[in-house]
Amino acid sequence: MVPYLSFNSDIVNRFKAITSLEEGLFAKLLQSLGEELQSFDAKAQVYDYASRNAGADATEFAMAVEAVMPLVLNEQYAESPIDEVIKGVLEGLARIESYSLWAAAEKKLLKVRLKKILSDTTIRLQSKAWGLVLERPCVLGSARILTDIRPVFTSKNPTSVEAFTVIHTLVLEVEEGSDSKTVHIALDPKDLSSMRESIGRAEQKEKVLNELASRAGVASLKIK
């Protein structure tokens, strides 16, 4: 079995969805996993993408994505022999009664399609790239800046506003291992200017490095 998968009737249905896709849509699944792998880490984005790209088969498409995401985003995937991963999946499914009702052709097709997914070069590279991001002790979930105006009252008359000040607060949602937390950081105009300059420099350096990689014939993977 695959230790990072929880085998139950729901996961059996998700893997069955992989076999129900017609060939053209399965090809679309492979393409989307290579292009949208990191976005698919959020369930809502999976179903939004499926509704826009899979038409009447959107539900099956989304379920198929959900079936393989724990495989391709797990750090063990890139380091494990593909046949061993597939064997573990099939052994886990075999423990669930509903899997025994599958036709032999469906079981064979699942094995074939899992191998195509797990051996896809682009998907494996995206998985490794995403793993490099998650190796860091703290990962950014989201960031936003709250801006509000605060009145300054006179000391003698609390009903009279003497002045006002604009206050910025940087709100970071961060993940540390299995824990999530929110950090609030006060910012002044100099902080905003410094952040803008740092972000601009980072974008320039990324552009230069991408150009170097392109000239060297090395693929540049986009982390979304």
Backbone hydrogen bonds in HBPLUS format (Angstrom, degrees):
<---DONOR---> <-ACCEPTOR-->    atom                        ^
c    i                          cat <-CA-CA->   ^        H-A-AA   ^      H-
h    n   atom  resd res      DA  || num        DHA   H-A  angle D-A-AA Bond
n    s   type  num  typ     dist DA aas  dist angle  dist       angle   num
A0005-LEU N   A0002-VAL O   3.13 MM   3  5.72 163.9  2.16 127.2 127.5     1
A0012-VAL N   A0008-ASN O   3.17 MM   4  6.49 149.7  2.27 149.4 158.3     2
A0013-ASN N   A0009-SER O   3.12 MM   4  6.41 154.5  2.19 145.4 150.9     3
A0014-ARG N   A0010-ASP O   3.03 MM   4  6.39 148.0  2.13 144.2 153.6     4
A0015-PHE N   A0011-ILE O   2.98 MM   4  6.23 162.5  2.02 149.7 153.1     5
A0016-LYS N   A0012-VAL O   2.94 MM   4  6.15 147.0  2.05 143.1 153.1     6
A0017-ALA N   A0013-ASN O   3.04 MM   4  6.29 138.9  2.21 137.9 147.8     7
A0017-ALA N   A0014-ARG O   3.14 MM   3  5.13 125.6  2.45  92.7 106.5     8
A0018-ILE N   A0015-PHE O   3.10 MM   3  5.32 135.8  2.30  99.7 111.1     9
A0019-THR N   A0016-LYS O   2.96 MM   3  5.28 126.3  2.26 103.7 117.0    10
A0020-SER N   A0016-LYS O   3.16 MM   4  6.49 130.2  2.42 141.2 155.2    11
A0020-SER N   A0017-ALA O   3.15 MM   3  4.98 134.4  2.37  91.9 104.7    12
A0025-LEU N   A0022-GLU O   2.99 MM   3  5.48 118.8  2.38 112.4 127.1    13
A0026-PHE N   A0022-GLU O   2.90 MM   4  6.13 150.6  1.98 155.4 164.5    14
A0027-ALA N   A0023-GLU O   2.94 MM   4  6.19 153.1  2.01 148.5 155.3    15
A0028-LYS N   A0024-GLY O   3.08 MM   4  6.37 144.0  2.21 134.8 144.8    16
A0029-LEU N   A0025-LEU O   2.87 MM   4  6.19 140.8  2.03 138.4 149.4    17
A0030-LEU N   A0026-PHE O   3.02 MM   4  6.42 157.1  2.08 151.7 155.7    18
A0031-GLN N   A0027-ALA O   3.05 MM   4  6.31 162.6  2.08 147.1 151.8    19
A0032-SER N   A0028-LYS O   2.85 MM   4  6.00 163.0  1.88 150.1 154.8    20
A0033-LEU N   A0029-LEU O   2.95 MM   4  6.13 154.7  2.02 151.0 157.4    21
A0034-GLY N   A0030-LEU O   3.18 MM   4  6.43 147.9  2.29 143.1 151.2    22
A0035-GLU N   A0031-GLN O   3.02 MM   4  6.30 140.5  2.18 143.6 155.1    23
A0036-GLU N   A0032-SER O   2.65 MM   4  5.41 161.4  1.68 151.6 156.6    24
A0039-SER N   A0036-GLU O   2.98 MM   3  5.26 117.9  2.38 107.1 123.3    25
A0040-PHE N   A0036-GLU O   3.00 MM   4  6.20 147.5  2.11 159.8 170.1    26
A0041-ASP N   A0038-GLN O   3.21 MM   3  5.52 160.9  2.25 107.5 111.4    27
A0042-ALA N   A0039-SER O   3.31 MM   3  6.36 175.3  2.31 126.5 126.9    28
A0045-GLN N   A0042-ALA O   3.08 MM   3  5.48 125.9  2.38 107.0 120.0    29
A0046-VAL N   A0042-ALA O   3.24 MM   4  6.63 144.8  2.37 146.9 157.1    30
A0046-VAL N   A0043-LYS O   3.03 MM   3  5.11 123.2  2.37  97.9 112.8    31
A0047-TYR N   A0043-LYS O   3.19 MM   4  6.58 161.5  2.23 160.2 162.2    32
A0048-ASP N   A0044-ALA O   3.00 MM   4  6.15 149.6  2.10 142.1 151.3    33
A0049-TYR N   A0045-GLN O   2.95 MM   4  5.99 163.8  1.98 144.0 148.1    34
A0050-ALA N   A0046-VAL O   2.94 MM   4  6.15 161.3  1.98 148.3 154.1    35
A0051-SER N   A0047-TYR O   2.97 MM   4  6.04 157.5  2.02 141.5 147.2    36
A0052-ARG N   A0048-ASP O   3.21 MM   4  6.42 141.4  2.37 140.4 150.0    37
A0052-ARG N   A0049-TYR O   3.15 MM   3  5.25 127.6  2.44  96.4 110.0    38
A0053-ASN N   A0049-TYR O   3.00 MM   4  6.10 132.3  2.23 145.9 159.1    39
A0053-ASN N   A0050-ALA O   3.26 MM   3  5.17 134.2  2.48  94.1 106.2    40
A0054-ALA N   A0050-ALA O   2.79 MM   4  5.15 152.3  1.87 148.8 148.8    41
A0057-ASP N   A0054-ALA O   3.04 MM   3  5.42 142.2  2.19 144.6 138.9    42
A0058-ALA N   A0055-GLY O   3.15 MM   3  5.46 144.8  2.28 122.1 120.1    43
A0061-PHE N   A0057-ASP O   2.93 MM   4  6.09 159.9  1.97 156.8 163.5    44
A0062-ALA N   A0058-ALA O   2.89 MM   4  6.08 164.6  1.92 151.9 155.4    45
A0063-MET N   A0059-THR O   2.93 MM   4  6.15 158.5  1.98 149.9 156.2    46
A0064-ALA N   A0060-GLU O   2.92 MM   4  6.10 150.6  2.01 144.7 152.5    47
A0065-VAL N   A0061-PHE O   3.03 MM   4  6.37 155.2  2.09 149.1 155.6    48
A0066-GLU N   A0062-ALA O   2.96 MM   4  6.23 161.1  1.99 149.7 154.8    49
A0067-ALA N   A0063-MET O   2.96 MM   4  6.19 138.5  2.14 139.6 150.7    50
A0068-VAL N   A0064-ALA O   3.28 MM   4  6.63 152.9  2.36 148.6 153.3    51
A0069-MET N   A0065-VAL O   2.99 MM   4  6.04 143.9  2.13 155.7 165.9    52
A0071-LEU N   A0068-VAL O   2.94 MM   3  5.20 131.1  2.18 105.4 119.7    53
A0072-VAL N   A0068-VAL O   3.00 MM   4  6.30 164.4  2.02 166.2 169.0    54
A0073-LEU N   A0069-MET O   2.97 MM   4  5.81 149.7  2.06 154.6 159.8    55
A0077-TYR N   A0074-ASN O   2.98 MM   3  5.55 153.2  2.05 117.3 125.0    56
A0079-GLU N   A0076-GLN O   3.22 MM   3  5.35 133.1  2.45  98.8 111.5    57
A0080-SER N   A0076-GLN O   2.98 MM   4  5.94 119.1  2.36 147.7 162.3    58
A0080-SER N   A0077-TYR O   3.25 MM   3  5.33 152.3  2.33 102.7 110.6    59
A0084-GLU N   A0081-PRO O   3.05 MM   3  5.39 126.3  2.35 104.7 118.4    60
A0085-VAL N   A0081-PRO O   3.19 MM   4  6.59 153.4  2.26 152.5 160.1    61
A0086-ILE N   A0082-ILE O   2.99 MM   4  6.29 166.0  2.01 159.8 163.0    62
A0087-LYS N   A0083-ASP O   2.92 MM   4  6.01 157.9  1.96 141.4 148.2    63
A0088-GLY N   A0084-GLU O   2.94 MM   4  6.11 154.3  2.00 143.1 149.8    64
A0089-VAL N   A0085-VAL O   2.98 MM   4  6.30 152.2  2.06 148.1 155.6    65
A0090-LEU N   A0086-ILE O   2.96 MM   4  6.22 170.1  1.97 158.5 160.1    66
A0091-GLU N   A0087-LYS O   2.93 MM   4  6.08 155.9  1.99 148.4 155.3    67
A0092-GLY N   A0088-GLY O   3.00 MM   4  6.13 151.8  2.09 140.9 148.6    68
A0093-LEU N   A0089-VAL O   2.90 MM   4  6.20 158.8  1.95 154.0 159.9    69
A0094-ALA N   A0090-LEU O   2.95 MM   4  6.06 150.4  2.04 142.3 150.3    70
A0095-ARG N   A0092-GLY O   3.22 MM   3  5.52 153.4  2.30 104.4 112.2    71
A0096-ILE N   A0093-LEU O   2.92 MM   3  5.49 164.3  1.94 119.4 124.8    72
A0099-TYR N   A0096-ILE O   3.08 MM   3  5.68 144.1  2.21 115.8 125.2    73
A0100-SER N   A0097-GLU O   3.01 MM   3  5.54 140.5  2.17 112.2 122.4    74
A0101-LEU N   A0098-SER O   3.21 MM   3  5.52 155.0  2.28 104.9 112.3    75
A0102-TRP N   A0099-TYR O   3.06 MM   3  5.49 165.6  2.08 114.2 118.8    76
A0106-GLU N   A0103-ALA O   3.02 MM   3  5.27 125.9  2.33 102.4 116.0    77
A0107-LYS N   A0103-ALA O   3.20 MM   4  6.61 157.6  2.25 154.2 159.9    78
A0108-LYS N   A0104-ALA O   3.02 MM   4  6.25 156.8  2.08 147.5 153.9    79
A0109-LEU N   A0105-ALA O   2.91 MM   4  6.06 156.7  1.97 143.0 149.6    80
A0110-LEU N   A0106-GLU O   2.93 MM   4  6.12 154.9  1.99 147.8 154.2    81
A0111-LYS N   A0107-LYS O   3.22 MM   4  6.46 160.6  2.26 143.8 148.1    82
A0112-VAL N   A0108-LYS O   3.08 MM   4  6.39 158.7  2.13 148.7 154.3    83
A0113-ARG N   A0109-LEU O   2.88 MM   4  6.08 165.6  1.90 155.2 158.9    84
A0114-LEU N   A0110-LEU O   2.82 MM   4  5.93 158.1  1.87 153.3 159.4    85
A0115-LYS N   A0111-LYS O   3.14 MM   4  6.28 154.7  2.21 141.1 147.5    86
A0116-LYS N   A0112-VAL O   3.13 MM   4  6.47 149.6  2.23 142.1 150.3    87
A0117-ILE N   A0113-ARG O   2.97 MM   4  6.22 157.4  2.02 149.1 154.7    88
A0118-LEU N   A0114-LEU O   2.85 MM   4  6.00 178.0  1.85 158.8 159.5    89
A0119-SER N   A0115-LYS O   2.97 MM   4  5.80 139.3  2.14 139.4 148.5    90
A0120-ASP N   A0117-ILE O   3.26 MM   3  5.39 158.7  2.31 103.5 109.9    91
A0124-ARG N   A0120-ASP O   3.05 MM   4  6.29 162.0  2.08 155.4 160.6    92
A0125-LEU N   A0121-THR O   2.96 MM   4  6.18 156.2  2.02 150.2 156.7    93
A0126-GLN N   A0122-THR O   2.90 MM   4  6.11 160.7  1.94 150.4 155.9    94
A0127-SER N   A0123-ILE O   2.89 MM   4  6.06 154.1  1.96 146.4 153.9    95
A0128-LYS N   A0124-ARG O   3.01 MM   4  6.25 156.7  2.06 144.7 150.3    96
A0129-ALA N   A0125-LEU O   2.88 MM   4  6.13 159.2  1.93 149.9 156.1    97
A0130-TRP N   A0126-GLN O   2.90 MM   4  6.09 159.8  1.94 149.6 154.7    98
A0131-GLY N   A0127-SER O   2.92 MM   4  6.11 146.4  2.03 141.1 151.2    99
A0132-LEU N   A0128-LYS O   3.02 MM   4  6.36 142.9  2.16 145.5 154.4   100
A0133-VAL N   A0129-ALA O   3.36 MM   4  6.75 146.5  2.48 141.4 149.3   101
A0134-LEU N   A0130-TRP O   3.09 MM   4  6.42 162.0  2.13 151.1 155.4   102
A0135-GLU N   A0131-GLY O   2.97 MM   4  6.08 122.3  2.31 139.6 153.6   103
A0136-ARG N   A0133-VAL O   3.34 MM   3  6.09 165.8  2.36 116.4 120.1   104
A0139-VAL N   A0175-GLU O   2.90 MM  36  5.17 165.4  1.92 148.6 152.7   105
A0175-GLU N   A0139-VAL O   2.82 MM  36  5.17 159.7  1.86 151.0 158.0   106
A0141-GLY N   A0173-GLU O   2.57 MM  32  5.10 158.2  1.61 159.9 160.8   107
A0142-SER N   A0173-GLU O   3.25 MM  31  5.10 149.3  2.35 128.3 133.6   108
A0173-GLU N   A0142-SER O   2.90 MM  31  5.10 173.4  1.90 149.4 150.6   109
A0144-ARG N   A0171-VAL O   3.08 MM  27  5.38 148.9  2.18 142.4 151.8   110
A0171-VAL N   A0144-ARG O   2.79 MM  27  5.38 178.2  1.79 173.5 173.9   111
A0146-LEU N   A0169-THR O   2.81 MM  23  5.06 163.8  1.84 150.8 149.8   112
A0169-THR N   A0146-LEU O   2.79 MM  23  5.06 148.7  1.89 147.1 156.1   113
A0148-ASP N   A0167-ILE O   2.99 MM  19  5.51 162.5  2.02 156.3 161.7   114
A0167-ILE N   A0148-ASP O   2.83 MM  19  5.51 173.3  1.84 171.3 173.4   115
A0150-ARG N   A0165-THR O   2.79 MM  15  5.30 171.1  1.79 162.3 165.2   116
A0165-THR N   A0150-ARG O   2.84 MM  15  5.30 153.5  1.91 148.1 157.1   117
A0152-VAL N   A0163-ALA O   2.70 MM  11  5.02 158.1  1.74 148.4 141.1   118
A0162-GLU N   A0152-VAL O   2.73 MM  10  5.69 145.6  1.84 151.3 162.0   119
A0163-ALA N   A0152-VAL O   3.19 MM  11  5.02 154.8  2.26 138.0 142.2   120
A0154-THR N   A0160-SER O   3.10 MM   6  6.07 159.6  2.14 166.1 169.0   121
A0160-SER N   A0157-ASN O   3.02 MM   3  5.60 167.6  2.04 123.3 126.0   122
A0187-LEU N   A0168-HIS O   2.94 MM  19  5.14 161.4  1.98 142.9 139.8   123
A0170-LEU N   A0185-ILE O   2.73 MM  15  4.96 162.0  1.76 157.4 153.2   124
A0185-ILE N   A0170-LEU O   2.83 MM  15  4.96 154.6  1.90 142.2 150.5   125
A0172-LEU N   A0183-VAL O   2.88 MM  11  5.11 166.9  1.90 152.7 156.5   126
A0183-VAL N   A0172-LEU O   2.85 MM  11  5.11 161.8  1.88 149.1 155.4   127
A0174-VAL N   A0181-LYS O   2.94 MM   7  5.57 168.4  1.95 170.5 171.7   128
A0181-LYS N   A0174-VAL O   2.94 MM   7  5.57 158.3  1.98 157.8 163.1   129
A0176-GLU N   A0179-ASP O   2.75 MM   3  5.17 155.7  1.81 148.1 156.2   130
A0179-ASP N   A0176-GLU O   2.97 MM   3  5.17 160.5  2.01 129.6 128.8   131
A0191-ASP N   A0188-ASP O   2.91 MM   3  5.24 121.4  2.26 108.3 123.4   132
A0192-LEU N   A0188-ASP O   3.11 MM   4  6.51 156.8  2.16 156.2 163.2   133
A0193-SER N   A0189-PRO O   3.03 MM   4  6.28 159.2  2.08 147.2 152.5   134
A0194-SER N   A0190-LYS O   2.92 MM   4  6.13 156.5  1.97 146.6 153.3   135
A0195-MET N   A0191-ASP O   2.85 MM   4  6.07 159.6  1.89 153.4 158.8   136
A0196-ARG N   A0192-LEU O   2.91 MM   4  6.10 160.4  1.95 148.4 154.0   137
A0197-GLU N   A0193-SER O   3.01 MM   4  6.23 156.7  2.07 146.0 151.9   138
A0198-SER N   A0194-SER O   2.93 MM   4  6.14 158.5  1.97 147.9 153.9   139
A0199-ILE N   A0195-MET O   2.86 MM   4  6.04 163.8  1.89 155.0 159.0   140
A0200-GLY N   A0196-ARG O   2.99 MM   4  6.12 157.0  2.05 142.2 149.0   141
A0201-ARG N   A0197-GLU O   2.97 MM   4  6.20 156.2  2.03 147.4 153.3   142
A0202-ALA N   A0198-SER O   2.95 MM   4  6.18 156.8  2.01 146.5 153.1   143
A0203-GLU N   A0199-ILE O   2.95 MM   4  6.21 155.9  2.01 150.4 156.5   144
A0204-GLN N   A0200-GLY O   2.99 MM   4  6.23 152.1  2.07 144.9 152.7   145
A0205-LYS N   A0201-ARG O   2.90 MM   4  6.15 159.7  1.94 151.9 157.1   146
A0206-GLU N   A0202-ALA O   2.95 MM   4  6.15 152.9  2.02 143.9 151.6   147
A0207-LYS N   A0203-GLU O   3.01 MM   4  6.22 155.3  2.07 143.3 149.6   148
A0208-VAL N   A0204-GLN O   3.00 MM   4  6.30 160.2  2.04 150.9 155.7   149
A0209-LEU N   A0205-LYS O   2.95 MM   4  6.14 165.7  1.97 151.6 155.3   150
A0210-ASN N   A0206-GLU O   2.88 MM   4  6.05 154.7  1.95 148.9 156.0   151
A0211-GLU N   A0207-LYS O   3.01 MM   4  6.23 152.4  2.09 145.2 152.5   152
A0212-LEU N   A0208-VAL O   2.97 MM   4  6.29 153.0  2.05 147.4 155.1   153
A0213-ALA N   A0209-LEU O   2.90 MM   4  6.13 157.6  1.95 147.0 153.0   154
A0214-SER N   A0210-ASN O   2.89 MM   4  6.09 153.2  1.96 144.2 151.7   155
A0215-ARG N   A0211-GLU O   2.99 MM   4  6.24 160.1  2.03 148.8 153.3   156
A0216-ALA N   A0212-LEU O   3.03 MM   4  6.23 139.0  2.21 140.1 151.4   157
A0218-VAL N   A0213-ALA O   2.84 MM   5  5.04 161.0  1.87 157.7 153.3   158
A0217-GLY N   A0214-SER O   3.05 MM   3  5.05 154.7  2.12 100.9 108.8   159
